[in-house]
Amino acid sequence: MTLPPAHAALICVALPGLAISTEQGQLTGHGLEGFYRSGRRVLSRCRLRVAGREPLAVQARMLAPDQARFVAVLSLSADGGPDPDVLVDRVRYADGTERITLRSAADRPLRLPVEVALGTDLAELGAVAAGRTGPDLPASVHDSGMRWSCATGDSVVTADPPPSDALASAGLLRWEFELPPGGARSVELRVRPVGTGPIRAVARGATSPLAPARAASDDPRAEALLRTSIEDLQALLLRDPTQPSDTHLAAGAPWRCGMAPAEALAAARMTLPLGTRLAAGTLRTLARTQLVGAGPRSGLIPGPRRQVGAQLPPSCTGQEATLLFPVVLAEARRWGLSETETEELLPAAERCLQWLRTAVGDGTYLADPHPGGPWRCETQAHAHRAALLGADLLDAYGRPGGVGLRQWAGEMRTEFREDFWIEERGGGRPAAARLPGGRILPYLGSGGVHLLDTGLLGAGAPAPGLLDKVQTEQLARLLGGPAMDSGWGLRSLGVKEPGYNPFGHRSGAVRVHETALAVAGLAAAGYEKEASALLLGVLAAAEAFGHRLPEMYAGEQRTEGGSPVPHPTACRPAATAAAAGVLLLTTLAGIRPDAPARTVTLRPVRGAPLGEIGLTGLRVAGAPFSVRVSRLGLAMVEEAADGLQLGA
């Protein structure tokens, strides 16, 4: 299915509500335009006419993740002068509300007939994306607005003030407004499915699982990126319908407004500096989906397949989620997840680890689950990290299995450094994958980033990686080189590789999540020059995107005065991209907590690429945590939990 373009749309999000508009402000029913509730388009047309004419759109901008403002003007003067007589201000909200305000700029009283033409097809978002929608449904006059019905649902629009006239056959509401010079009148429209109330966003008030952290830096882009990232994360929060107290993140809008296990876990992990509540809710939600019982799939967390480009078959995101589960639990405990919550989730983590051992069997590597599946480089990195952090978790609670996991991980490290490293002139590179029969895929892609993401053990120590020191240095050089660093972030495939496509989501586009992992991994390994270059590239891209990072954008080379090129079907906001904003900035302070040991270690980026930066309102060990990194790259804790000691 070819998705319609969404890169130029203004997307208001407060799940389960969406409002998608073009910069013109009018909802015409074309493309994705409309108000959506729980994946159904409850209103597709909302066209405004004033004095028989459509106002001229002059500006459109996002006010917040769930609000967009559209400004238009109208000239009514008989002499045709250049100055408008009426200003039209429309503010559209994801919850299904739109406020239309008319302001007179004329020097005489105005009598303005106002019409709003409404309509909807009540189509599912998937049908809208596939172009399978039908005509507008017939409307009926309902109370102070309109109503539409079909076999799968109903929708109603109410207006305040009530219209002076309503014409069901055209879906038309009419008003007559008198505006004195400088006067204003407003109409508020509300659309919702029949029988439902207003949307109650998960992030409202004290219910948000994310701490309201703030950044203050010599570089003002840091403050804007962190603020917008947290706002976007809040807009994507969902409740588990079976246990509403547990929240998780939708993958992104507009296409993926539901649970995607691997992305939800990856985003929850990157937001641990904002507290552990999101991670805990995500883990509990996914534990309820875990396969149990007999058979080789027991312990697996189901997930869909993901296209990864032409070189390899689709990957199993369920496999990735299963390996992430014990990692997120182990690291959430380091950040301050309570012992009680950790113990409740431990059986699910044990089942994930048992699935891993069963899937590997007597071999060394974890293959794709389908017959003849390859051994992917990044899958081995995920499995190795899960084994080490999982063993650490099992030992902490006196559970068996840690020794076997560490032994297997050690054997994998030894063999991986031979089997997955390609020696060549210039220093070599990690293979992207090995295929049955021994053939290797040598292309250079962002999957190698996961070799640097080893995870966090006790006392702030990173777990050992699959590469040795020399190989790690070479990988850092490759990731920081011009083939991979676009100037806007890390390409998913090097420019010299066969099949490179700057718009390919796994074959050349910049994926923000993997760029953030590269920055964090490079900084932790001591390669600050490469980490800083990638960080500054993403920060520049974020500024061009209004600090609301899409999940990916084109890997075109950055040029003087240029801008990153948007990908037409990228989700924006996206959970992993918004969470990456948190990881990018907290990496500068190098916060490595060990809440069970009541310590926190700081390993800041000494080069201070953004100058001085202060991060306030984070959470470590269940309490507010604030840290400042000076222009000299020295870190100082300014607020922390009582009894939390600064580690060496």
VEXDREN-2710 file (C-alpha; in Angstrom, 1 decimal):
% VEXDREN-2710
k/r/px/py/pz
1/MET/0.0/0.0/0.0
2/THR/1.3/3.5/-0.9
3/LEU/0.7/5.9/1.9
4/PRO/-0.5/9.4/1.1
5/PRO/2.0/12.1/1.9
6/ALA/1.9/13.6/5.5
7/HIS/5.1/15.6/5.7
8/ALA/3.3/19.0/5.1
9/ALA/0.3/18.2/7.3
10/LEU/-0.3/19.9/10.6
11/ILE/-1.1/16.9/12.9
12/CYS/-2.7/17.6/16.3
13/VAL/-2.3/14.7/18.6
14/ALA/-3.9/13.8/22.0
15/LEU/-4.6/10.2/21.7
16/PRO/-7.1/8.7/21.0
17/GLY/-7.8/12.0/19.1
18/LEU/-6.2/13.3/16.0
19/ALA/-6.8/16.3/13.8
20/ILE/-5.0/16.4/10.4
21/SER/-5.0/19.6/8.3
22/THR/-3.2/21.2/5.4
23/GLU/-1.8/24.7/5.8
24/GLN/-4.9/26.1/4.2
25/GLY/-6.9/25.4/7.3
26/GLN/-10.1/24.2/5.5
27/LEU/-11.0/20.6/5.9
28/THR/-12.0/19.5/2.4
29/GLY/-12.2/15.7/2.9
30/HIS/-9.2/15.2/0.6
31/GLY/-6.3/12.9/1.6
32/LEU/-5.9/12.5/5.3
33/GLU/-7.8/15.6/6.3
34/GLY/-10.2/15.4/9.2
35/PHE/-10.8/14.8/12.9
36/TYR/-10.2/11.2/14.1
37/ARG/-11.2/9.4/17.3
38/SER/-9.7/6.0/18.0
39/GLY/-8.7/5.5/14.3
40/ARG/-12.1/6.6/12.8
41/ARG/-12.6/9.8/10.9
42/VAL/-15.5/11.4/12.6
43/LEU/-15.4/14.6/10.5
44/SER/-13.8/14.9/7.1
45/ARG/-15.1/18.3/5.9
46/CYS/-15.3/21.6/7.7
47/ARG/-15.3/24.4/5.1
48/LEU/-15.9/28.0/6.2
49/ARG/-17.4/30.7/4.0
50/VAL/-17.8/34.3/5.2
51/ALA/-20.0/36.7/3.1
52/GLY/-20.2/34.0/0.4
53/ARG/-16.4/33.6/0.0
54/GLU/-13.6/31.5/1.4
55/PRO/-11.1/33.5/3.4
56/LEU/-7.6/33.8/2.1
57/ALA/-5.2/31.6/4.2
58/VAL/-2.1/33.5/5.4
59/GLN/-0.5/31.5/8.2
60/ALA/-0.7/28.0/9.8
61/ARG/1.3/26.8/12.7
62/MET/1.3/24.4/15.6
63/LEU/0.7/25.9/19.0
64/ALA/1.2/22.7/20.9
65/PRO/1.1/19.0/20.1
66/ASP/-2.7/19.0/20.2
67/GLN/-3.4/22.5/18.8
68/ALA/-3.0/24.2/15.5
69/ARG/-3.8/27.8/14.5
70/PHE/-4.9/29.0/11.1
71/VAL/-5.1/32.7/10.2
72/ALA/-7.0/33.9/7.2
73/VAL/-8.2/37.3/5.9
74/LEU/-11.1/38.6/3.9
75/SER/-11.5/41.9/2.0
76/LEU/-15.0/43.2/1.6
77/SER/-14.4/46.9/0.6
78/ALA/-15.9/47.9/-2.7
79/ASP/-12.8/50.0/-3.6
80/GLY/-10.7/46.8/-3.6
81/GLY/-8.1/48.3/-1.3
82/PRO/-5.2/46.1/-0.2
83/ASP/-6.1/46.0/3.5
84/PRO/-8.4/43.2/4.8
85/ASP/-11.6/44.0/6.5
86/VAL/-12.0/40.7/8.5
87/LEU/-9.4/38.5/10.2
88/VAL/-10.4/34.9/10.6
89/ASP/-8.7/32.9/13.4
90/ARG/-9.3/29.1/13.6
91/VAL/-7.8/27.1/16.5
92/ARG/-8.2/23.3/16.0
93/TYR/-7.7/20.8/18.8
94/ALA/-7.1/17.0/18.7
95/ASP/-10.0/16.4/21.0
96/GLY/-12.5/17.4/18.3
97/THR/-12.9/21.1/19.1
98/GLU/-12.5/24.0/16.7
99/ARG/-12.9/27.6/17.6
100/ILE/-13.5/30.1/14.8
101/THR/-13.2/33.8/15.6
102/LEU/-14.0/36.6/13.2
103/ARG/-12.5/40.0/14.0
104/SER/-13.5/43.2/12.2
105/ALA/-10.7/45.5/11.0
106/ALA/-13.2/47.7/9.1
107/ASP/-14.1/51.3/10.1
108/ARG/-17.8/50.6/9.7
109/PRO/-20.2/48.0/11.1
110/LEU/-20.3/44.7/9.2
111/ARG/-23.1/42.3/8.7
112/LEU/-21.5/38.9/8.0
113/PRO/-23.3/35.8/6.8
114/VAL/-21.2/32.8/8.0
115/GLU/-21.5/29.2/6.7
116/VAL/-19.8/26.0/7.7
117/ALA/-20.2/23.0/5.4
118/LEU/-19.7/19.8/7.3
119/GLY/-19.4/16.1/6.2
120/THR/-17.9/12.8/7.0
121/ASP/-17.5/9.3/5.7
122/LEU/-16.9/7.7/9.1
123/ALA/-14.0/5.8/7.5
124/GLU/-11.3/3.9/9.3
125/LEU/-7.8/5.6/9.1
126/GLY/-6.5/2.5/7.3
127/ALA/-9.1/2.9/4.6
128/VAL/-8.4/6.6/4.3
129/ALA/-4.7/5.9/3.9
130/ALA/-5.4/3.3/1.2
131/GLY/-7.8/5.5/-0.7
132/ARG/-10.8/3.2/-0.1
133/THR/-13.2/5.8/1.3
134/GLY/-16.7/6.2/0.0
135/PRO/-18.8/9.4/-0.4
136/ASP/-20.0/11.5/2.5
137/LEU/-22.8/10.0/4.5
138/PRO/-26.2/11.8/4.5
139/ALA/-26.5/14.2/7.5
140/SER/-29.5/14.9/9.7
141/VAL/-30.1/18.0/11.8
142/HIS/-29.3/17.2/15.4
143/ASP/-29.8/19.5/18.3
144/SER/-27.5/22.5/17.6
145/GLY/-25.6/20.8/14.8
146/MET/-25.4/17.7/12.5
147/ARG/-25.3/13.9/12.9
148/TRP/-24.1/11.1/10.6
149/SER/-24.7/7.4/11.0
150/CYS/-23.6/4.2/9.4
151/ALA/-23.4/0.5/10.3
152/THR/-20.1/0.9/12.2
153/GLY/-20.6/4.1/14.1
154/ASP/-22.2/7.6/14.5
155/SER/-20.8/11.1/14.7
156/VAL/-22.3/14.4/15.8
157/VAL/-21.2/18.0/15.6
158/THR/-22.6/20.6/18.0
159/ALA/-22.2/24.4/17.6
160/ASP/-22.1/27.1/20.2
161/PRO/-23.8/29.5/19.6
162/PRO/-26.5/27.4/17.8
163/PRO/-26.8/28.2/14.1
164/SER/-29.7/30.4/12.9
165/ASP/-30.3/27.8/10.2
166/ALA/-29.2/24.3/9.4
167/LEU/-29.6/22.5/6.0
168/ALA/-29.1/18.7/6.3
169/SER/-28.9/18.0/2.6
170/ALA/-25.8/20.1/2.3
171/GLY/-24.5/19.6/5.8
172/LEU/-24.6/23.3/6.2
173/LEU/-24.8/25.5/9.4
174/ARG/-25.5/29.2/9.0
175/TRP/-25.1/32.3/11.2
176/GLU/-25.6/36.0/10.8
177/PHE/-23.2/38.1/12.8
178/GLU/-23.1/41.9/13.4
179/LEU/-19.6/43.2/14.0
180/PRO/-19.0/46.7/15.1
181/PRO/-15.6/48.3/14.2
182/GLY/-13.0/46.3/16.1
183/GLY/-15.6/43.8/17.3
184/ALA/-15.3/40.0/17.3
185/ARG/-17.6/37.0/17.3
186/SER/-16.8/33.3/17.8
187/VAL/-18.3/29.9/16.9
188/GLU/-17.1/26.8/18.7
189/LEU/-17.7/23.4/17.0
190/ARG/-17.3/20.1/18.8
191/VAL/-17.2/16.7/17.0
192/ARG/-17.4/13.3/18.7
193/PRO/-18.7/9.9/18.2
194/VAL/-22.3/9.5/19.5
195/GLY/-22.4/8.4/23.1
196/THR/-18.9/9.5/24.1
197/GLY/-17.6/12.4/26.1
198/PRO/-14.7/14.7/25.6
199/ILE/-11.2/13.1/25.2
200/ARG/-9.4/12.8/28.5
201/ALA/-5.7/12.8/27.5
202/VAL/-3.5/10.5/29.6
203/ALA/-0.9/13.3/30.1
204/ARG/-3.2/15.8/31.7
205/GLY/-2.2/17.0/35.1
206/ALA/-0.8/14.6/37.7
207/THR/-1.6/11.5/35.6
208/SER/1.4/11.8/33.2
209/PRO/4.1/9.3/33.9
210/LEU/6.7/11.6/32.5
211/ALA/8.5/14.2/34.8
212/PRO/8.3/17.8/33.5
213/ALA/12.1/18.1/32.9
214/ARG/13.6/21.3/31.6
215/ALA/16.9/22.2/29.9
216/ALA/18.8/25.5/30.1
217/SER/21.8/25.9/27.9
218/ASP/24.1/28.3/26.1
219/ASP/22.5/26.7/23.0
220/PRO/18.8/27.6/23.2
221/ARG/17.9/24.7/20.9
222/ALA/18.4/22.3/23.8
223/GLU/15.6/23.8/25.8
224/ALA/13.2/23.8/22.8
225/LEU/14.1/20.2/21.9
226/LEU/13.5/18.8/25.4
227/ARG/10.3/20.7/25.9
228/THR/8.8/19.6/22.5
229/SER/10.0/16.1/22.9
230/ILE/8.2/15.7/26.3
231/GLU/5.1/17.3/24.9
232/ASP/5.1/14.9/21.9
233/LEU/5.6/11.9/24.2
234/GLN/2.6/13.0/26.3
235/ALA/0.5/13.4/23.2
236/LEU/1.2/9.8/22.2
237/LEU/0.4/8.2/25.6
238/LEU/-2.2/5.5/25.7
239/ARG/-3.8/3.5/28.5
240/ASP/-4.0/-0.3/28.4
241/PRO/-7.7/-0.9/28.1
242/THR/-7.5/-4.0/30.3
243/GLN/-5.6/-2.1/33.1
244/PRO/-6.1/1.7/32.6
245/SER/-3.6/2.6/35.2
246/ASP/-0.8/1.2/32.9
247/THR/0.3/3.6/30.2
248/HIS/2.5/3.1/27.1
249/LEU/3.4/5.0/24.0
250/ALA/1.8/4.7/20.6
251/ALA/4.4/4.4/17.9
252/GLY/3.5/7.6/16.1
253/ALA/0.9/9.7/14.2
254/PRO/-0.8/9.5/11.9
255/TRP/-0.2/5.9/10.8
256/ARG/0.7/4.0/14.0
257/CYS/-1.5/5.2/16.8
258/GLY/-1.5/1.9/18.6
259/MET/0.9/-0.3/20.5
260/ALA/4.1/-1.4/18.6
261/PRO/6.0/-3.5/21.2
262/ALA/9.6/-2.9/20.1
263/GLU/9.1/0.8/19.6
264/ALA/7.2/1.2/22.9
265/LEU/10.0/-0.5/24.9
266/ALA/12.7/1.4/23.0
267/ALA/11.0/4.8/23.8
268/ALA/10.3/3.9/27.4
269/ARG/14.0/3.0/27.8
270/MET/15.2/6.3/26.4
271/THR/12.9/8.2/28.7
272/LEU/14.0/6.6/32.0
273/PRO/15.6/9.9/33.0
274/LEU/12.0/11.2/33.2
275/GLY/11.0/8.5/35.7
276/THR/10.2/4.8/35.7
277/ARG/6.4/4.9/35.5
278/LEU/6.2/4.8/31.7
279/ALA/8.6/1.9/31.6
280/ALA/6.7/0.0/34.3
281/GLY/3.3/0.5/32.5
282/THR/4.8/-0.5/29.2
283/LEU/6.4/-3.7/30.7
284/ARG/3.2/-4.7/32.5
285/THR/1.1/-4.1/29.3
286/LEU/3.4/-6.3/27.3
287/ALA/3.7/-9.0/29.9
288/ARG/0.0/-9.5/29.5
289/THR/0.6/-10.3/25.8
290/GLN/3.5/-12.7/26.3
291/LEU/3.0/-16.2/24.9
292/VAL/3.1/-18.8/27.7
293/GLY/2.9/-22.6/27.7
294/ALA/4.8/-25.3/25.8
295/GLY/6.6/-24.9/22.5
296/PRO/9.5/-22.9/21.1
297/ARG/7.5/-19.6/21.0
298/SER/6.8/-19.7/24.8
299/GLY/8.1/-16.5/26.3
300/LEU/8.0/-14.5/23.1
301/ILE/6.3/-11.1/23.1
302/PRO/4.4/-11.0/19.7
303/GLY/5.1/-8.3/17.3
304/PRO/4.7/-7.6/13.5
305/ARG/7.3/-8.0/10.9
306/ARG/9.3/-4.9/9.7
307/GLN/10.7/-4.2/6.3
308/VAL/14.4/-3.6/6.4
309/GLY/15.3/-2.9/2.8
310/ALA/16.3/-5.0/-0.2
311/GLN/19.3/-6.7/1.4
312/LEU/17.5/-8.8/4.1
313/PRO/14.0/-10.2/4.6
314/PRO/11.7/-8.5/7.0
315/SER/12.7/-8.7/10.6
316/CYS/10.6/-9.9/13.6
317/THR/9.9/-7.0/15.9
318/GLY/8.5/-9.5/18.4
319/GLN/12.0/-11.0/18.7
320/GLU/13.4/-7.5/19.3
321/ALA/10.7/-6.7/21.9
322/THR/11.4/-10.0/23.7
323/LEU/15.1/-9.2/24.0
324/LEU/14.4/-5.6/25.1
325/PHE/12.0/-6.6/27.9
326/PRO/14.6/-7.8/30.4
327/VAL/16.9/-4.9/29.4
328/VAL/14.3/-2.3/30.1
329/LEU/13.4/-3.9/33.4
330/ALA/17.0/-4.2/34.6
331/GLU/17.8/-0.6/33.6
332/ALA/14.5/0.7/35.1
333/ARG/15.6/-0.8/38.4
334/ARG/18.9/1.1/38.2
335/TRP/17.0/4.3/37.6
336/GLY/14.7/3.7/40.6
337/LEU/11.9/1.2/39.8
338/SER/10.8/-0.2/43.2
339/GLU/11.8/-3.7/44.3
340/THR/8.1/-4.6/44.5
341/GLU/7.4/-3.6/40.9
342/THR/10.6/-5.3/39.7
343/GLU/9.8/-8.6/41.4
344/GLU/6.3/-8.5/39.9
345/LEU/7.7/-8.3/36.4
346/LEU/10.6/-10.6/37.0
347/PRO/8.7/-13.8/35.9
348/ALA/7.9/-12.3/32.5
349/ALA/11.6/-11.3/32.1
350/GLU/12.7/-14.9/33.0
351/ARG/10.3/-16.2/30.3
352/CYS/12.0/-13.8/27.8
353/LEU/15.4/-15.1/28.8
354/GLN/14.3/-18.7/28.6
355/TRP/12.9/-18.1/25.2
356/LEU/16.3/-16.7/24.2
357/ARG/18.2/-19.8/25.4
358/THR/15.7/-22.1/23.7
359/ALA/15.9/-20.2/20.4
360/VAL/19.7/-20.3/20.4
361/GLY/19.7/-24.0/21.4
362/ASP/23.2/-25.5/21.2
363/GLY/24.4/-22.8/18.8
364/THR/26.1/-19.5/19.4
365/TYR/23.9/-17.0/17.5
366/LEU/20.2/-16.1/17.5
367/ALA/18.8/-16.5/14.0
368/ASP/15.6/-15.0/12.6
369/PRO/12.6/-17.0/13.6
370/HIS/11.6/-18.1/10.1
371/PRO/13.3/-21.1/8.3
372/GLY/16.6/-20.2/6.8
373/GLY/16.6/-16.9/8.6
374/PRO/19.9/-14.9/8.7
375/TRP/21.9/-14.1/11.8
376/ARG/21.7/-10.3/11.9
377/CYS/24.4/-8.3/13.5
378/GLU/22.0/-6.1/15.5
379/THR/20.0/-9.1/16.7
380/GLN/23.2/-10.6/18.3
381/ALA/23.8/-7.2/20.0
382/HIS/20.3/-7.2/21.4
383/ALA/20.6/-10.9/22.5
384/HIS/24.1/-10.3/24.1
385/ARG/22.8/-7.3/26.0
386/ALA/19.7/-9.1/27.2
387/ALA/21.8/-12.0/28.5
388/LEU/24.2/-9.8/30.5
389/LEU/21.6/-7.5/32.0
390/GLY/19.2/-10.4/32.5
391/ALA/21.8/-12.3/34.4
392/ASP/22.5/-9.2/36.5
393/LEU/18.7/-9.1/37.3
394/LEU/18.4/-12.8/38.1
395/ASP/21.4/-12.6/40.5
396/ALA/19.9/-9.6/42.3
397/TYR/16.9/-11.6/43.2
398/GLY/18.6/-15.0/43.8
399/ARG/17.1/-16.6/40.7
400/PRO/19.0/-19.3/38.8
401/GLY/20.2/-18.9/35.3
402/GLY/22.6/-16.0/35.5
403/VAL/25.7/-18.2/35.2
404/GLY/24.5/-19.9/32.0
405/LEU/23.6/-16.6/30.4
406/ARG/27.0/-15.1/31.1
407/GLN/28.8/-18.1/29.9
408/TRP/26.9/-18.1/26.6
409/ALA/27.4/-14.3/26.2
410/GLY/31.1/-14.8/26.7
411/GLU/31.3/-17.5/24.1
412/MET/29.4/-15.3/21.7
413/ARG/31.8/-12.4/22.2
414/THR/34.8/-14.6/21.4
415/GLU/33.2/-16.0/18.2
416/PHE/31.5/-12.8/17.1
417/ARG/34.8/-10.9/16.9
418/GLU/35.9/-13.4/14.3
419/ASP/32.7/-14.4/12.5
420/PHE/31.1/-10.9/12.1
421/TRP/34.2/-8.8/11.5
422/ILE/35.3/-8.2/7.9
423/GLU/39.0/-7.4/7.6
424/GLU/39.7/-5.0/4.7
425/ARG/42.0/-2.2/3.7
426/GLY/41.2/0.7/6.0
427/GLY/40.6/-1.2/9.1
428/GLY/37.6/-3.5/8.5
429/ARG/33.9/-3.3/9.5
430/PRO/31.2/-5.4/11.1
431/ALA/29.1/-7.5/8.8
432/ALA/25.4/-6.6/8.6
433/ALA/24.5/-10.3/8.8
434/ARG/25.6/-13.9/8.1
435/LEU/23.5/-16.1/6.0
436/PRO/23.1/-19.9/6.2
437/GLY/26.0/-21.5/4.3
438/GLY/28.4/-18.9/5.7
439/ARG/27.9/-16.1/3.2
440/ILE/28.2/-12.6/4.8
441/LEU/26.5/-9.3/4.0
442/PRO/29.2/-6.7/4.2
443/TYR/27.3/-3.5/3.8
444/LEU/27.8/-0.6/6.2
445/GLY/24.5/0.4/7.9
446/SER/23.2/1.9/11.1
447/GLY/22.6/-1.6/12.5
448/GLY/26.2/-1.5/13.7
449/VAL/25.1/1.2/16.2
450/HIS/23.6/-1.4/18.4
451/LEU/27.0/-2.9/19.0
452/LEU/27.8/0.3/21.0
453/ASP/24.6/0.1/23.0
454/THR/25.7/-2.4/25.6
455/GLY/23.4/-1.5/28.5
456/LEU/23.9/-0.4/32.1
457/LEU/25.1/-2.6/35.0
458/GLY/25.7/-1.8/38.6
459/ALA/27.9/1.1/39.9
460/GLY/27.3/2.9/36.6
461/ALA/29.4/0.5/34.6
462/PRO/28.4/-0.3/31.0
463/ALA/28.1/-4.0/30.1
464/PRO/30.9/-5.4/27.9
465/GLY/30.3/-5.2/24.2
466/LEU/30.6/-7.7/21.4
467/LEU/33.6/-5.8/19.8
468/ASP/37.1/-5.5/21.1
469/LYS/38.7/-2.1/21.7
470/VAL/40.3/-1.9/18.2
471/GLN/37.1/-2.9/16.5
472/THR/35.1/-0.4/18.5
473/GLU/37.5/2.4/17.5
474/GLN/37.1/1.4/13.8
475/LEU/33.3/1.3/14.1
476/ALA/33.4/4.8/15.7
477/ARG/35.5/6.1/12.8
478/LEU/33.1/4.6/10.3
479/LEU/30.0/6.0/12.0
480/GLY/31.6/9.5/12.2
481/GLY/32.8/9.4/8.6
482/PRO/31.1/11.1/5.6
483/ALA/29.5/7.9/4.3
484/MET/27.4/7.6/7.4
485/ASP/27.2/11.1/8.9
486/SER/24.9/13.2/6.7
487/GLY/25.5/16.3/8.6
488/TRP/21.8/16.0/9.8
489/GLY/22.3/12.7/11.6
490/LEU/23.3/9.1/10.9
491/ARG/22.2/7.5/7.7
492/SER/20.7/4.0/7.9
493/LEU/23.0/2.9/5.0
494/GLY/26.3/4.3/3.8
495/VAL/26.2/6.4/0.7
496/LYS/28.7/4.1/-1.1
497/GLU/26.7/0.9/-0.5
498/PRO/24.6/-0.9/-3.2
499/GLY/21.0/0.1/-2.9
500/TYR/21.6/3.4/-1.1
501/ASN/18.5/5.6/-1.2
502/PRO/18.4/8.8/0.8
503/PHE/14.7/8.3/1.4
504/GLY/14.9/4.5/2.2
505/HIS/13.8/4.0/5.7
506/ARG/16.4/1.3/6.2
507/SER/18.5/2.1/3.2
508/GLY/19.8/5.6/3.6
509/ALA/17.3/7.8/5.5
510/VAL/18.3/9.3/8.8
511/ARG/16.6/7.5/11.6
512/VAL/16.5/9.6/14.7
513/HIS/16.3/6.8/17.2
514/GLU/19.5/5.1/15.9
515/THR/21.3/8.4/15.7
516/ALA/20.6/9.0/19.4
517/LEU/21.8/5.5/20.2
518/ALA/25.0/6.3/18.2
519/VAL/25.5/9.5/20.1
520/ALA/25.1/7.8/23.5
521/GLY/27.2/4.8/22.5
522/LEU/30.0/6.8/21.1
523/ALA/30.1/9.1/24.1
524/ALA/30.1/6.2/26.5
525/ALA/33.0/4.6/24.6
526/GLY/35.0/7.8/24.7
527/TYR/34.6/8.9/21.0
528/GLU/33.3/12.4/21.8
529/LYS/34.2/14.0/18.6
530/GLU/32.0/11.7/16.5
531/ALA/29.2/11.8/19.1
532/SER/29.2/15.6/19.2
533/ALA/29.1/15.9/15.4
534/LEU/26.1/13.6/15.2
535/LEU/24.4/15.4/18.1
536/LEU/24.9/18.9/16.5
537/GLY/23.5/17.5/13.2
538/VAL/20.3/16.2/14.8
539/LEU/19.9/19.5/16.8
540/ALA/20.1/21.5/13.6
541/ALA/17.6/19.2/11.9
542/ALA/15.3/19.5/14.9
543/GLU/15.4/23.3/14.6
544/ALA/14.4/23.0/10.9
545/PHE/11.4/20.8/11.9
546/GLY/10.2/23.2/14.6
547/HIS/11.9/20.9/17.2
548/ARG/9.2/18.2/16.5
549/LEU/11.5/15.5/15.1
550/PRO/10.0/13.0/12.7
551/GLU/10.9/9.4/13.0
552/MET/13.2/9.8/9.9
553/TYR/14.1/12.2/7.1
554/ALA/16.2/12.0/4.0
555/GLY/19.9/11.2/4.3
556/GLU/20.8/14.0/1.8
557/GLN/24.2/15.6/2.5
558/ARG/23.9/18.8/4.5
559/THR/25.0/21.9/2.6
560/GLU/25.6/25.5/3.7
561/GLY/22.2/27.2/4.1
562/GLY/20.3/23.9/3.4
563/SER/17.6/22.2/5.4
564/PRO/16.9/18.5/6.0
565/VAL/14.5/17.0/3.5
566/PRO/11.3/15.5/5.0
567/HIS/10.3/11.9/4.3
568/PRO/6.7/12.1/3.0
569/THR/5.3/9.3/5.0
570/ALA/7.3/9.6/8.3
571/CYS/5.4/9.6/11.5
572/ARG/5.6/13.0/13.2
573/PRO/5.3/13.0/16.2
574/ALA/6.9/9.6/16.7
575/ALA/7.6/7.9/20.0
576/THR/11.2/6.9/19.4
577/ALA/12.1/10.2/17.8
578/ALA/10.6/12.2/20.7
579/ALA/12.3/9.9/23.2
580/ALA/15.6/10.3/21.3
581/GLY/15.5/14.0/22.1
582/VAL/15.5/13.1/25.8
583/LEU/18.4/10.6/25.3
584/LEU/20.5/13.1/23.2
585/LEU/20.4/15.8/25.9
586/THR/20.8/13.6/29.0
587/THR/23.8/11.9/27.3
588/LEU/25.6/15.2/27.7
589/ALA/25.6/14.7/31.5
590/GLY/26.4/11.0/31.3
591/ILE/24.0/10.0/34.1
592/ARG/24.6/6.4/35.2
593/PRO/22.4/5.7/38.3
594/ASP/22.4/2.7/40.6
595/ALA/19.4/3.2/42.7
596/PRO/19.6/-0.1/44.6
597/ALA/23.2/0.9/45.7
598/ARG/22.0/4.5/46.3
599/THR/24.7/5.9/44.0
600/VAL/24.8/7.9/40.7
601/THR/27.9/8.3/38.5
602/LEU/28.3/11.2/36.0
603/ARG/30.4/10.8/32.9
604/PRO/29.7/14.1/31.0
605/VAL/30.8/14.8/27.5
606/ARG/33.9/16.8/28.2
607/GLY/33.9/18.7/25.0
608/ALA/30.6/20.4/26.1
609/PRO/29.3/20.7/22.5
610/LEU/26.3/22.9/23.6
611/GLY/28.3/24.9/26.1
612/GLU/26.9/25.0/29.6
613/ILE/23.7/23.0/30.1
614/GLY/21.5/22.4/33.1
615/LEU/18.9/19.7/33.3
616/THR/16.3/20.1/36.0
617/GLY/13.3/18.0/36.9
618/LEU/14.7/14.6/36.0
619/ARG/14.1/11.7/38.3
620/VAL/16.6/9.3/39.8
621/ALA/15.8/6.8/42.6
622/GLY/12.2/8.1/42.7
623/ALA/13.1/11.7/43.5
624/PRO/13.8/14.9/41.5
625/PHE/17.3/15.1/40.1
626/SER/19.1/18.1/38.6
627/VAL/22.6/18.3/37.1
628/ARG/24.7/21.0/35.4
629/VAL/27.5/20.6/33.0
630/SER/29.9/23.5/32.7
631/ARG/31.5/24.8/29.6
632/LEU/34.6/22.9/30.7
633/GLY/32.7/19.7/30.6
634/LEU/32.5/19.3/34.4
635/ALA/29.3/18.0/35.9
636/MET/27.7/18.9/39.2
637/VAL/24.6/17.5/40.9
638/GLU/22.3/20.3/42.0
639/GLU/19.4/18.3/43.3
640/ALA/19.1/14.6/44.3
641/ALA/17.3/12.1/46.5
642/ASP/18.3/12.1/50.1
643/GLY/21.2/9.7/50.7
644/LEU/22.1/9.3/47.0
645/GLN/25.9/9.3/46.8
646/LEU/28.0/10.5/43.9
647/GLY/29.9/7.5/42.6
648/ALA/33.5/7.6/41.4
END
